[in-house]
Amino acid sequence: MAQYAFEGTKEQMDRLLACIDEHCGEPGALMPVLHGAQNIYGYLPFEVQSVIAEKLNVPLAEVYGVATFYSQFSLSPKGKHKVSICLGTACYVKGSDKIMEAVEHELRVRCGECTPDKQFSIESCRCVGACGLAPVMIVDGEVYGRLKPDDVKGILDKYMKD
């Protein structure tokens, strides 16, 4: 997995500390604090998890465990453009694994990672309800279907110009 330099600001840290203060002492405070932290930073870097653990007086392993258990939390930053490849049954049977490989090759990062310039992040998903268009890739909410690996570069090129 790629390593990302943490680039938090003082304003973000102030907002995080305010969020922690708001929930500190409540039963189950960890979940709303993690949601707040992800809204502030866009993901949950190690440094933020450490602050949360210290301020809530819970083990860092517990913070990490909750952050990795629930799919709505991310430990890596998200790019400006979010690329999602459906790996549901219909898409997989029609070759979505090859689409994923093509996307990873073009962007030079793996699924679950963000490009170093933070322009693209790649994720997989399960069934987006477009089985008739399998295999499917979604970029910033726009659905691309009936894909072949050779289609990937042209689609991504449209977003590289932004």
C-alpha positions in Angstrom: 0.0 0.0 0.0 1.3 3.5 -0.8 2.4 5.8 1.9 1.1 9.3 2.0 2.6 12.3 3.8 0.2 13.7 6.2 -0.7 17.3 5.3 -3.1 18.5 8.0 -3.6 22.1 8.8 -4.0 23.9 12.1 -7.6 24.7 11.2 -8.3 21.0 10.6 -6.7 20.1 13.9 -8.8 22.7 15.7 -11.9 21.3 14.1 -10.9 17.8 15.1 -10.3 18.8 18.7 -13.7 20.6 18.8 -15.4 17.5 17.5 -13.6 15.3 20.1 -14.6 17.8 22.9 -18.2 17.7 21.7 -18.4 13.9 22.0 -16.0 13.2 24.8 -17.6 11.4 27.6 -20.5 10.1 25.6 -21.0 6.4 25.3 -19.9 5.3 21.8 -18.1 8.6 21.2 -15.6 6.9 18.9 -18.0 6.5 15.9 -19.2 10.1 15.7 -15.6 11.4 16.2 -14.3 9.1 13.4 -17.1 10.4 11.1 -16.2 14.0 12.0 -12.5 13.4 11.4 -13.2 11.8 8.0 -15.4 14.8 7.1 -12.6 17.1 8.1 -9.6 15.3 6.5 -11.3 13.2 3.8 -9.7 10.1 5.3 -8.3 8.9 8.6 -4.5 9.1 8.6 -2.5 7.5 11.4 -1.7 10.9 12.9 -5.4 11.7 13.3 -6.2 8.2 14.7 -3.4 8.8 17.3 -4.9 12.1 18.4 -8.4 10.5 18.6 -7.1 7.6 20.7 -5.2 9.9 23.1 -8.0 12.4 23.5 -10.7 9.8 24.0 -8.5 7.7 26.1 -9.0 4.6 24.1 -6.3 2.3 22.7 -5.0 3.2 19.2 -5.7 -0.5 18.2 -9.4 0.1 19.0 -9.5 3.3 16.8 -7.7 1.4 14.0 -10.0 -1.6 14.4 -13.2 0.5 14.1 -11.7 2.5 11.2 -10.8 -0.6 9.2 -14.0 -2.6 10.1 -16.5 -0.1 8.6 -16.4 0.4 4.9 -17.4 4.1 5.1 -14.0 4.9 6.6 -10.9 5.2 4.5 -7.2 5.1 5.7 -6.0 6.7 2.5 -6.8 10.0 0.8 -9.3 10.2 -2.0 -8.5 11.8 -5.3 -10.2 14.6 -7.1 -11.6 12.0 -9.4 -13.0 8.8 -7.9 -12.8 5.8 -10.2 -14.9 2.8 -9.1 -14.8 -0.6 -10.9 -17.8 -2.9 -10.3 -16.6 -6.4 -9.3 -20.1 -7.8 -8.9 -20.8 -11.2 -10.4 -22.1 -10.0 -13.8 -19.3 -7.5 -14.3 -16.7 -9.9 -13.1 -17.8 -12.6 -15.5 -17.6 -10.1 -18.3 -14.0 -9.1 -17.4 -14.1 -6.3 -14.8 -10.9 -7.7 -13.3 -9.2 -6.8 -16.6 -10.7 -3.3 -16.4 -9.3 -3.0 -12.9 -5.9 -4.1 -14.1 -6.0 -1.5 -16.9 -7.0 1.3 -14.6 -4.2 0.4 -12.1 -1.8 0.3 -15.0 -2.8 3.7 -16.4 -2.8 5.4 -13.0 0.1 3.5 -11.6 -1.6 2.9 -8.3 -3.5 -0.1 -6.9 -7.1 -0.4 -5.9 -7.7 1.5 -2.6 -4.9 4.0 -3.3 -4.7 7.5 -4.6 -2.3 8.9 -7.2 0.6 10.9 -5.7 -0.8 14.1 -7.3 -4.2 13.3 -5.6 -6.0 13.5 -8.9 -7.4 10.0 -8.9 -8.3 7.3 -6.4 -9.4 3.8 -7.3 -11.9 1.6 -5.5 -13.9 -1.5 -6.2 -17.6 -1.9 -5.6 -20.2 -4.6 -5.7 -23.1 -4.4 -8.2 -24.1 -0.9 -9.1 -27.3 -2.2 -10.8 -26.1 -1.8 -14.3 -25.6 -5.5 -15.0 -26.8 -5.1 -18.6 -23.8 -2.8 -19.2 -21.2 -5.1 -17.7 -18.4 -4.6 -17.1 -18.9 -1.2 -15.6 -16.6 1.6 -14.4 -17.8 4.8 -12.7 -15.8 8.0 -12.7 -17.1 10.8 -10.6 -20.6 9.4 -10.9 -20.6 8.9 -14.7 -21.2 5.3 -15.7 -19.1 3.7 -18.5 -20.3 0.3 -19.6 -19.5 -2.6 -21.9 -15.9 -1.8 -21.4 -12.8 -3.4 -22.8 -9.4 -2.8 -21.3 -8.4 -0.7 -24.3 -11.2 1.8 -23.5 -9.8 2.7 -20.1 -7.0 5.1 -21.3 -9.4 7.2 -23.4 -11.9 7.5 -20.5 -9.2 8.5 -18.0 -7.6 11.0 -20.4 -10.8 13.0 -20.3 -10.4 13.5 -16.6 -6.7 14.2 -16.7 -7.4 17.5 -18.5 -9.3 18.8 -15.5 
